[in-house]
Amino acid sequence: MKNIIVFDAPEVRDNLLPITYTRPVSHIRIGIDTIFEKWQSFLSGEALSPLTVPYLQTKFPAVVTADNYFIAGHIIPTKELAVEALALNPGEALFAGESLVAFRGSPQDFEKRNFQASTSFHGSVRSIHWLYDIFLMNGDVLADDFRRITAGRSSQPISSTNLVIGSPTADDGSPLIFIEEGASVEGVTLNVTAGPIYIGRDATIMEGSCIRAPFAACTHSQVNMCTKIYGATTLGPYCKVGGELNNVVMIGYSNKAHDGFLGNAVIGEWCNLGGGTTASNLKNDYSEIKLWNYPAHRFLRTGLQFCGLIMGDHSKAGINCMFNTATVIGVGVNIHGAGFPRNFVASFLEGSTSGYVDVSLPRFFTIAERVMVRRGIALTDTDKDIFTAIYNIADSYK
């Protein structure tokens, strides 16, 4: 068995804050599953572990041996990439252009980038470098994940109460709609003219909802009645949504259960958007969007016209909240009241346009425990240590 270490490239990890405050880069969900889970699928039978920043290592420990295969956690894997990574000789590195994809060797040689030889991968490589890459690439990655996850398997029957627009099967006979065991999809419009639709185990899509592919609802997620969803959208495990969504990635355990619009957005875990909350994804003057960047400590040009809300874990918005185009919300933030909050709100703050106050860690822990226990998950001492580290880091952004 080979020892695989999926590592965070520091410059990439920092650009992906606040989403990577609470997880390794490889644990970001894009498509249907996380990047780490994709590598696990392609490297079945091998031992995988993540390598991330020190304060996350207790929760996400790396297993290190004398001979390791280091793989970049921001690279979206393919079968071809996995084959070439495992074919490396000791001391050899695999590059895609100037980006390091993989290296085989000792942790000391990896840390010093002491590569004895290198080879280039000549196929196409997808990778996430910026927050907006997550929603921009979601459709293509979702389609690839769908083919991998459903290959050689049979979907549960599509209920006759649903309206399917387009053929439910591709030209090669493979399905374009896949419903896992225990899922409920009744009285729903499913449009597969632009890609596949994946409904995970025990997920529920309620009547009156309209879904345009590509779309994925992971295990135990819920789409409330008459929800309108445009692709490419992914609902992570135990997410609950309503209203209108367009090209949204929700990593897991988060809710936008009521009316309101969310588009071109990335939402972390344990977030909640109150009823009527709406986030703009287009500026009134149609100009280029700038997005807050943590390592630069300023807003950077994106080249995009569409970008919505980026929200870190355990953040909340009250009823009828409004977010300007390309707003970045940190970890443990509570937004409420009328008006638009500023386009960047640092972690562990609470308030509105009238001002913000600090959210103390004891108060944050109490709220997080209440939220998580509803899903049968405990807030551990390790979690508390992680949030304490983030709280201390956040001071420089307040």
C-alpha positions in Angstrom: 0.0 0.0 0.0 1.3 3.4 -1.0 1.2 6.4 1.4 -0.5 9.4 -0.2 -0.4 12.8 1.4 -2.7 15.4 -0.1 -1.1 18.7 0.7 -2.2 22.3 0.9 -0.1 24.6 -1.3 0.2 27.6 1.1 -0.4 30.3 -1.5 -3.5 28.6 -2.8 -4.8 27.9 0.7 -4.5 31.5 1.7 -6.3 32.7 -1.4 -9.2 30.4 -0.5 -9.9 31.9 2.9 -12.3 32.0 4.6 -13.4 28.6 3.3 -10.0 27.1 4.2 -10.0 28.5 7.7 -11.7 25.4 8.9 -10.6 22.6 6.5 -7.7 21.5 4.2 -8.0 22.7 0.6 -8.7 19.1 -0.4 -11.8 19.0 1.8 -13.6 21.7 -0.3 -16.6 20.3 -2.1 -16.8 21.0 -5.8 -18.9 18.9 -8.2 -20.5 16.2 -6.1 -17.9 15.2 -3.6 -14.8 16.8 -2.1 -11.4 16.9 -3.8 -10.1 14.5 -1.2 -12.9 12.1 -1.8 -12.2 12.2 -5.6 -8.5 11.3 -5.0 -9.7 8.5 -2.7 -11.8 7.2 -5.5 -9.0 7.2 -8.1 -6.5 5.9 -5.6 -8.7 3.2 -4.2 -6.8 0.8 -1.9 -4.1 3.3 -1.0 -3.7 5.2 2.3 -4.6 8.9 2.0 -4.3 11.7 4.5 -4.2 15.5 4.3 -1.3 17.8 5.1 -2.5 21.3 6.2 -1.7 24.2 8.5 -0.6 23.3 12.1 -3.8 24.4 13.9 -5.9 22.1 11.8 -3.6 19.0 12.0 -5.1 17.5 15.2 -8.4 17.2 13.4 -6.9 16.4 10.0 -3.6 14.5 10.8 -1.1 13.6 8.1 0.4 10.1 8.1 4.0 10.4 7.1 6.4 7.6 6.2 9.9 7.5 4.7 8.5 7.1 1.2 5.4 9.2 0.4 3.4 10.4 -2.6 2.6 14.1 -2.1 -0.3 15.3 -4.2 -1.6 18.9 -4.4 -4.9 19.3 -2.8 -6.2 22.0 -5.1 -5.8 19.8 -8.2 -9.0 18.2 -9.4 -8.0 14.6 -10.0 -8.5 12.4 -13.1 -7.7 8.8 -13.7 -4.8 9.8 -15.9 -3.4 12.1 -13.3 -3.6 9.4 -10.6 -1.9 6.9 -12.8 1.0 9.3 -13.6 1.3 10.3 -9.9 1.7 6.7 -8.8 4.2 6.0 -11.5 6.7 8.5 -10.1 10.1 7.2 -9.0 11.7 8.3 -5.7 12.8 11.9 -5.8 10.7 12.6 -9.0 8.1 15.4 -9.3 5.1 15.7 -11.6 4.2 19.2 -12.9 1.4 20.6 -15.0 2.9 23.7 -16.5 4.6 25.5 -13.5 2.3 23.9 -10.9 3.5 21.0 -8.8 1.0 18.2 -9.0 2.8 15.4 -7.2 6.1 14.4 -5.7 7.5 11.1 -4.4 9.9 11.1 -1.6 10.7 12.0 2.0 9.0 14.8 3.9 12.4 16.6 4.2 12.9 16.6 0.4 9.3 17.7 -0.2 9.6 20.6 2.3 12.9 21.8 0.7 11.5 21.1 -2.8 14.5 18.9 -3.4 13.4 17.3 -6.6 16.0 15.0 -8.3 14.0 14.8 -11.5 10.7 16.1 -12.9 8.2 15.2 -15.6 5.3 17.1 -17.2 1.7 16.0 -17.4 0.5 17.0 -20.9 -3.2 16.5 -20.4 -5.7 19.1 -19.3 -5.7 19.9 -15.6 -8.3 21.6 -13.5 -7.4 23.3 -10.3 -8.9 25.8 -7.9 -6.8 28.9 -7.1 -9.4 31.5 -6.2 -12.7 31.3 -4.3 -14.7 31.9 -7.5 -13.1 28.9 -9.2 -15.3 26.8 -7.0 -18.5 27.9 -8.6 -17.0 28.6 -12.0 -15.7 25.0 -12.4 -18.6 23.3 -10.6 -20.6 22.3 -13.7 -17.7 20.6 -15.5 -16.5 18.8 -12.3 -20.0 17.8 -11.4 -20.5 16.2 -14.8 -17.2 14.2 -14.4 -18.2 13.2 -10.9 -21.6 12.0 -12.1 -20.0 9.7 -14.7 -17.6 8.3 -12.1 -20.1 7.8 -9.3 -22.9 6.3 -11.4 -20.8 4.1 -13.8 -22.1 0.6 -13.9 -24.9 1.3 -11.3 -28.6 1.6 -11.6 -30.7 4.5 -10.5 -33.9 4.2 -8.5 -36.9 4.7 -10.8 -38.0 8.2 -11.7 -41.5 8.7 -10.4 -44.2 9.3 -13.0 -45.2 12.4 -10.9 -42.1 14.2 -12.2 -41.8 16.2 -15.5 -38.5 15.4 -17.3 -37.4 17.9 -19.9 -34.8 16.3 -22.3 -33.8 12.7 -22.5 -33.1 11.0 -19.1 -30.3 9.1 -20.9 -27.3 10.2 -22.9 -26.6 9.0 -26.4 -24.4 6.2 -25.1 -27.3 4.9 -22.9 -25.9 6.1 -19.6 -28.3 7.9 -17.3 -28.5 11.7 -17.0 -30.7 11.5 -13.9 -29.5 9.3 -11.0 -31.5 8.9 -7.8 -29.9 7.0 -4.9 -31.7 4.7 -2.5 -33.9 6.4 0.0 -34.3 9.6 -2.0 -37.7 11.2 -2.6 -38.4 13.1 -5.8 -42.1 13.8 -6.4 -43.8 16.4 -8.5 -40.6 18.0 -9.7 -39.5 19.5 -13.0 -36.1 18.0 -14.0 -34.4 19.7 -17.0 -31.4 17.7 -18.2 -30.8 19.4 -21.5 -27.6 21.0 -20.1 -26.2 18.2 -18.0 -26.9 15.5 -15.3 -28.9 15.6 -12.1 -27.7 13.6 -9.1 -30.0 13.0 -6.1 -28.1 11.5 -3.1 -29.1 8.9 -0.6 -32.1 10.0 1.5 -32.3 13.4 -0.1 -35.7 15.0 -0.6 -36.8 17.2 -3.5 -40.3 18.5 -2.7 -43.2 19.1 -5.1 -43.3 22.1 -7.3 -39.5 22.6 -7.5 -37.9 23.3 -10.8 -34.3 22.1 -11.3 -32.0 22.8 -14.3 -28.9 20.6 -14.6 -26.2 20.3 -13.8 -27.3 19.7 -10.2 -26.3 17.6 -7.3 -28.2 17.1 -4.0 -26.0 15.1 -1.6 -27.1 12.7 1.1 -29.9 13.9 3.3 -30.1 17.3 1.6 -33.6 18.9 1.1 -35.1 21.1 -1.5 -38.3 22.8 -0.2 -41.5 23.2 -2.1 -41.5 25.3 -5.3 -37.7 26.0 -5.1 -36.1 27.3 -8.4 -32.6 26.0 -9.0 -30.3 26.8 -11.9 -27.1 24.9 -12.6 -24.4 24.4 -11.8 -25.5 24.0 -8.2 -24.3 21.6 -5.5 -26.0 21.0 -2.2 -23.7 19.3 0.2 -24.9 16.8 2.8 -27.8 17.9 5.1 -28.2 21.2 3.3 -31.7 22.6 3.1 -32.7 25.2 0.5 -35.7 27.2 -0.8 -36.3 30.2 -2.9 -34.0 30.7 -5.9 -30.4 29.5 -6.4 -28.1 29.9 -9.4 -24.6 28.3 -9.6 -24.2 27.8 -5.8 -21.9 25.4 -4.0 -23.0 24.7 -0.4 -20.3 22.5 1.3 -22.6 20.9 3.8 -24.9 21.3 6.8 -26.1 24.8 5.8 -29.5 26.2 5.3 -31.1 28.7 2.9 -34.6 27.3 3.5 -36.8 30.2 2.5 -37.4 32.7 -0.3 -34.6 34.9 -1.5 -32.0 34.8 -4.2 -28.5 33.3 -4.0 -26.2 33.1 -7.0 -22.6 32.5 -8.0 -21.9 31.7 -4.3 -19.9 29.5 -2.0 -21.4 28.7 1.4 -19.4 26.8 4.1 -20.8 24.5 6.7 -23.2 25.3 9.5 -24.4 28.5 7.9 -28.0 29.8 7.9 -29.6 32.4 5.7 -32.8 33.7 7.2 -36.1 34.0 5.3 -36.0 36.6 2.5 -32.2 37.0 2.5 -31.0 38.0 -0.9 -27.4 38.3 -2.2 -26.6 40.3 -5.4 -24.3 38.6 -7.9 -24.2 41.5 -10.5 -23.3 45.2 -10.0 -25.8 47.8 -11.2 -23.3 49.2 -13.6 -22.3 45.8 -14.9 -18.6 46.6 -14.2 -15.9 44.1 -13.3 -16.1 42.7 -9.8 -13.5 43.0 -7.1 -13.4 40.4 -4.3 -11.7 40.6 -0.9 -8.4 38.7 -0.7 -7.0 37.7 2.6 -3.3 37.6 1.9 -3.4 40.9 0.0 -5.5 42.5 2.7 -7.5 44.3 0.0 -10.0 43.8 -2.8 -8.6 42.3 -6.0 -9.9 42.4 -9.6 -11.5 39.1 -10.7 -12.3 39.7 -14.4 -15.8 38.5 -13.5 -19.2 40.1 -14.0 -21.0 37.7 -11.8 -20.0 36.9 -8.2 -22.2 36.6 -5.2 -21.8 35.7 -1.5 -18.8 33.9 -0.1 -19.5 32.7 3.5 -17.3 30.9 6.0 -18.4 28.3 8.4 -20.9 29.0 11.2 -22.0 32.3 9.9 -25.6 33.5 9.9 -27.8 36.1 8.3 -31.2 37.2 9.8 -34.5 37.6 8.0 -34.6 39.9 5.0 -30.8 40.6 5.0 -29.3 42.0 1.9 -25.7 41.4 0.6 -24.0 43.4 -2.0 -22.3 41.8 -5.0 -19.2 39.8 -4.1 -19.5 40.0 -0.3 -17.0 37.9 1.7 -18.2 36.9 5.2 -15.7 35.2 7.6 -16.2 32.5 10.2 -18.7 32.9 13.1 -20.3 36.1 11.8 -23.9 37.1 12.6 -25.4 39.7 10.2 -28.8 41.2 11.0 -30.8 44.4 10.5 -31.6 46.5 7.5 -29.2 47.8 4.8 -26.2 46.3 3.1 -23.3 45.2 5.2 -19.9 46.1 4.0 -18.4 43.8 1.3 -16.0 42.2 3.7 -16.8 41.2 7.3 -14.0 39.6 9.3 -14.6 36.5 11.5 -16.4 36.6 14.8 -18.3 39.8 14.4 -22.0 40.5 14.9 -24.0 43.5 13.8 -25.4 45.4 10.9 -24.8 48.7 9.0 -25.0 50.5 12.3 -21.9 48.8 13.5 -20.3 45.5 14.6 -19.3 44.1 18.0 -17.0 41.1 18.8 -18.5 37.7 19.2 -16.8 36.2 22.2 -15.6 32.6 21.9 -17.8 31.3 24.8 -20.9 32.8 23.1 -19.8 31.4 19.7 -19.3 27.9 21.2 -22.7 27.9 22.8 -24.4 28.8 19.5 -22.3 26.3 17.6 -23.2 23.5 20.0 -26.9 24.3 19.7 -26.7 24.2 15.9 -24.6 21.0 15.6 -26.5 18.9 18.1 -29.6 19.2 15.9 -27.7 17.0 13.4 -26.4 14.7 16.1 -22.8 16.1 15.9 -20.9 17.4 18.9 -18.6 20.4 19.0 -15.4 18.8 20.3 -12.5 20.3 22.2 -10.4 19.9 19.0 -13.0 22.1 17.2 -12.8 24.7 19.9 -9.0 24.8 19.6 -9.4 25.4 15.8 -11.9 28.2 16.3 -9.7 29.7 19.0 -6.8 29.8 16.5 -9.1 31.4 13.9 -10.3 34.0 16.4 -6.8 35.1 17.1 -5.9 35.3 13.4 -9.1 37.3 12.8 -7.9 40.2 15.0 -5.7 41.5 12.2 -8.7 41.9 9.8 -11.1 43.7 12.2 
